[in-house]
Amino acid sequence: PEEEILLSRKTRRVAVLLALVSVAAIAPQTAEAGRAKPDVKFMSRNLYLGADIIKMATARNEAEERALAKQLHDTVRATNFETRAQAIAGEVANRKPDVIGLQEVARYFRSPDGQQDEVKNATTPLYDWLSILQTELKARDLNYRVVSDRTWIDVEVSSDEGYDLRF
């Protein structure tokens, strides 16, 4: 019988890194077989969600949840990802990695004013960390393409701002 193996988050990260190393190790040889192969430069950055979303789970009622959603949105605005993306792009320009692994690549959306309900209607983009970072990279003539993109969480809550917020 087949056995299912469940990997912890840490083990999965190690497996991904090992897979990257394995790919580099089995890359086709060049015509110059004696020539040393270049190292693959890897950079990893946690972009930070912009706020502590765990606080949302502590809400005791809907009114508190709406207040916490507004507080989260205010904090996301205050952390100013546009400025942080400029610094990250500058670091990429200096280090010139071949591969960049990004964590907490947030996307935030909102619903139209006055539309607060249980239907996921927050589809108007507010912030897209990946798009903002790619714009900063392109401004420095750095061309990176996304090779993997996974959504781990999709949450929408009503906010005291009069609309739903979605992360």
Buried (B, 14 or more C-beta within 10 A) or exposed (E): EEEEEEEEEEEEBEEEEEEBEEEBEEEEEEEEEEEEEEEBEBBEBEBBBBBEBEBBEEBEEEEEBBBBBBBBBEBBBEBEBEEBBBEBBEEBBEEEBEBBBBEEBBBBBBBEEEBBEEEEBBEEEBBBBBEBBBBBBEEEEBEBEEEEEEEEEEEBBBBBBBBBBBB
